[in-house]
Amino acid sequence: MKEIAREHLLQLKQEKGKDNKLEIQKVQQAIDNDSYGYEEYQNTKEKLTTEDFKSRFVKPPELERECMSVYTFIGGLYIQLLESGYYYWEGYQDKDLSQLIKFMCNKIYKK
């Protein structure tokens, strides 16, 4: 999953009007140390309405019927916030977004 880490680093370097040298340095060190994971990845999340999320695709992915909003991440992954208050990712649910992000990172990074 080094591609995701490199994509994150590139995104940080291309941001205009933001002093993020420290964040760039932390991500670069995590890549160099092969320790890029939850701490760095969770910073890439962006909350979108379902309409905004779907508008980013020619053929949008199928969302759960009770999806209220979507958290997107670098690499094309996303977590749905359901009406029940649970967060949903590929068959897994949790009331705590940070716990589901950790779980997702463990799955994609095979830790």
C-alpha positions in Angstrom: 0.0 0.0 0.0 2.9 2.3 -0.5 1.0 3.8 -3.4 -1.6 5.2 -1.0 1.2 6.7 1.2 2.9 8.3 -1.8 -0.5 9.7 -3.0 -1.0 11.2 0.4 2.5 12.8 0.3 1.9 14.2 -3.2 -1.5 15.7 -2.1 0.2 17.4 0.9 2.9 18.8 -1.3 0.4 20.2 -3.8 -1.8 22.0 -1.3 -1.7 25.7 -1.8 -1.9 28.3 1.0 -1.2 25.9 3.9 1.9 25.6 6.0 2.1 21.8 6.2 5.9 21.2 6.2 5.6 19.3 9.5 2.9 17.0 8.2 4.8 16.4 5.0 7.9 15.5 7.0 5.9 13.1 9.3 4.3 11.3 6.2 7.7 11.1 4.5 9.3 9.6 7.6 6.5 7.1 7.9 7.1 6.1 4.3 10.8 5.8 4.8 10.4 3.8 8.0 7.7 1.6 6.4 5.4 2.6 9.3 2.7 4.5 7.3 -0.7 3.4 8.8 -3.7 4.6 10.8 -2.2 7.8 12.3 -1.3 9.1 8.8 -4.1 7.7 6.8 -6.9 8.9 9.1 -5.8 12.5 8.3 -6.8 12.0 4.6 -10.6 11.6 5.4 -13.1 14.0 3.9 -16.8 14.1 4.8 -19.2 14.4 1.9 -22.9 14.3 1.4 -24.2 11.3 -0.5 -25.0 13.5 -3.5 -21.5 15.0 -3.5 -19.9 11.6 -3.2 -21.9 10.2 -6.1 -21.2 13.2 -8.3 -17.5 12.3 -8.3 -18.1 9.1 -10.3 -19.4 8.4 -13.8 -20.8 5.2 -12.3 -21.0 5.7 -8.6 -20.6 2.8 -6.2 -23.8 1.4 -4.6 -24.3 2.9 -1.1 -26.3 1.4 1.7 -30.0 2.5 1.6 -29.7 4.3 5.0 -26.5 6.1 4.1 -26.5 9.7 5.3 -23.0 10.8 4.4 -19.7 9.4 3.3 -16.1 9.7 4.5 -13.7 9.3 1.7 -10.0 8.5 1.9 -7.0 8.6 -0.4 -6.9 5.5 -2.5 -10.6 5.4 -3.2 -11.8 3.9 0.1 -14.8 5.2 1.9 -16.9 4.7 5.0 -20.6 5.4 5.2 -22.4 7.0 8.1 -25.8 5.2 8.4 -29.0 6.6 9.9 -28.6 4.2 12.8 -25.5 6.1 13.8 -23.2 3.2 12.8 -20.3 3.6 10.4 -20.1 1.0 7.7 -17.2 -0.3 5.5 -17.4 -3.4 3.3 -19.7 -5.4 5.7 -18.2 -4.2 8.9 -19.9 -1.7 11.3 -18.9 0.3 14.3 -20.3 3.1 16.4 -16.8 4.6 16.6 -15.5 6.1 13.3 -11.8 5.9 14.5 -12.2 2.2 15.4 -13.5 1.4 12.0 -10.7 3.4 10.3 -8.2 1.4 12.4 -9.9 -1.8 11.4 -9.9 -0.7 7.7 -6.2 0.2 7.9 -5.3 -3.2 9.5 -7.1 -4.9 6.6 -5.6 -2.8 3.8 -2.1 -2.8 5.3 -2.4 -6.5 6.5 -1.2 -5.7 10.0 
